[in-house]
Amino acid sequence: MDIVDDGMCFICSQRNPIGLKVKFEIDKENLRLTGTFTPRREHEGYRGVMHGGLQSALLDEAMVKLLWEVGISAVSAALQIRLLRPAKIGEKIAIKGWVESRKGRLIFTAARLEDGEGNVLSEATGKCVKVKFKEGGSVE
């Protein structure tokens, strides 16, 4: 399998014309990531509510992007998502991700989305697996 970053990530690329264009800040020392996103009407699942699949994508991105930004080549192996409260259209969402632990090639991660008052909207735990790159961008 080839994994190549072509700069078109749906969540964080600034040049993807239909992407979310989320900008993140990385705390390399504490293995934490933060960002914000304000959903628009085109992100709805139900009237006035952000689609749960997009919430899941933001949570996944928070966990995996953090690893890549701190120099750990890894991909998602498992995700568990809990949608707790509606993420309202037009209201800024805080995105937070962190590393919980490591065991061999597995890295256990977590993330959450919060509203402006700090209420948790959704949360996730993930298992990410380290990958080794071969010549030409292939991974083992």
PLY file of the C-alpha trace (Angstrom):
ply
format ascii 1.0
element vertex 140
property float x
property float y
property float z
element edge 139
property int vertex1
property int vertex2
end_header
0.00 0.00 0.00
1.27 3.49 -0.82
0.65 6.34 1.60
1.57 9.67 0.07
0.69 13.07 1.50
-0.40 15.00 -1.56
-1.51 18.02 0.47
-5.23 17.40 -0.12
-6.35 16.19 3.31
-10.09 16.82 3.64
-9.75 18.01 7.23
-6.55 20.09 7.35
-5.43 20.96 3.82
-5.64 24.66 3.11
-5.72 23.99 -0.65
-8.45 21.34 -0.85
-11.33 23.32 -2.40
-14.03 21.37 -0.52
-12.00 20.63 2.62
-12.65 21.88 6.14
-9.29 23.74 6.30
-8.82 23.19 10.04
-5.60 24.62 11.48
-4.07 22.83 14.44
-1.56 23.76 17.10
0.76 21.01 18.33
2.24 20.67 21.82
5.07 18.23 21.05
6.30 18.06 24.63
2.93 16.96 26.05
1.75 15.10 22.92
-1.38 17.24 22.55
-3.16 18.89 19.64
-5.76 21.66 19.58
-7.76 23.36 16.86
-11.11 24.93 16.13
-13.80 24.54 13.50
-17.11 26.29 12.92
-19.55 24.05 11.01
-21.60 25.63 8.24
-24.95 24.63 6.81
-23.33 22.35 4.22
-22.01 20.27 7.14
-25.50 19.43 8.46
-26.86 16.00 9.21
-30.13 17.39 10.54
-31.30 21.00 10.49
-28.95 23.07 12.60
-26.81 20.08 13.64
-23.41 19.03 12.29
-23.31 15.56 10.71
-21.96 12.90 13.08
-19.69 11.50 10.38
-17.89 14.83 10.14
-17.50 14.88 13.91
-15.94 11.42 13.64
-13.59 12.64 10.91
-12.45 15.57 13.07
-11.79 13.24 16.00
-9.83 10.80 13.82
-7.78 13.64 12.35
-6.97 15.02 15.81
-5.52 11.68 16.88
-3.59 10.72 13.74
-2.36 14.19 12.74
-0.88 14.62 16.22
1.21 11.49 15.74
2.53 12.56 12.33
3.34 16.06 13.63
5.50 14.62 16.43
7.35 12.34 14.01
5.41 9.09 14.47
4.27 7.55 11.17
0.99 5.85 12.05
-2.49 5.16 10.72
-5.83 4.49 12.41
-6.44 0.83 13.22
-9.56 1.21 15.39
-11.82 4.05 16.46
-14.55 4.21 19.07
-16.75 7.29 18.86
-19.39 8.61 21.27
-21.68 11.38 20.07
-22.94 13.01 23.26
-24.52 16.37 22.35
-25.45 18.09 19.08
-22.70 20.17 17.49
-24.64 23.22 16.35
-24.21 24.83 12.98
-22.51 28.23 13.24
-21.05 27.62 16.70
-17.28 27.22 17.10
-16.06 23.78 18.15
-12.80 23.16 20.02
-10.90 20.07 18.83
-8.51 18.36 21.26
-6.39 15.25 20.77
-3.75 13.49 22.85
-1.72 10.32 23.29
-2.75 8.11 26.19
-0.19 5.29 26.00
1.97 3.11 23.77
2.53 -0.61 23.51
4.87 -1.91 20.82
3.61 -0.69 17.42
0.27 0.40 18.91
-0.39 3.91 20.11
-3.54 4.54 22.12
-5.01 7.97 21.49
-8.04 10.03 22.47
-9.82 13.13 21.26
-12.87 15.23 21.97
-14.91 18.06 20.52
-16.18 20.76 22.90
-18.57 23.67 22.52
-17.70 27.23 23.54
-18.68 26.54 27.14
-16.44 23.46 27.44
-19.25 20.90 27.16
-18.09 17.70 25.49
-20.00 17.18 22.23
-18.28 13.99 21.14
-15.30 11.92 22.17
-13.19 9.15 20.74
-10.54 6.65 21.61
-8.30 5.20 18.98
-5.70 2.57 18.34
-3.11 3.67 15.85
-0.46 1.43 14.39
3.02 2.60 13.46
3.96 2.06 9.83
7.38 1.78 8.23
7.99 3.44 4.92
9.73 1.60 2.11
11.29 3.25 -0.91
8.76 4.96 -3.16
6.26 5.77 -0.40
5.07 2.20 0.26
4.40 1.05 3.79
4.81 -2.30 5.48
0 1
1 2
2 3
3 4
4 5
5 6
6 7
7 8
8 9
9 10
10 11
11 12
12 13
13 14
14 15
15 16
16 17
17 18
18 19
19 20
20 21
21 22
22 23
23 24
24 25
25 26
26 27
27 28
28 29
29 30
30 31
31 32
32 33
33 34
34 35
35 36
36 37
37 38
38 39
39 40
40 41
41 42
42 43
43 44
44 45
45 46
46 47
47 48
48 49
49 50
50 51
51 52
52 53
53 54
54 55
55 56
56 57
57 58
58 59
59 60
60 61
61 62
62 63
63 64
64 65
65 66
66 67
67 68
68 69
69 70
70 71
71 72
72 73
73 74
74 75
75 76
76 77
77 78
78 79
79 80
80 81
81 82
82 83
83 84
84 85
85 86
86 87
87 88
88 89
89 90
90 91
91 92
92 93
93 94
94 95
95 96
96 97
97 98
98 99
99 100
100 101
101 102
102 103
103 104
104 105
105 106
106 107
107 108
108 109
109 110
110 111
111 112
112 113
113 114
114 115
115 116
116 117
117 118
118 119
119 120
120 121
121 122
122 123
123 124
124 125
125 126
126 127
127 128
128 129
129 130
130 131
131 132
132 133
133 134
134 135
135 136
136 137
137 138
138 139
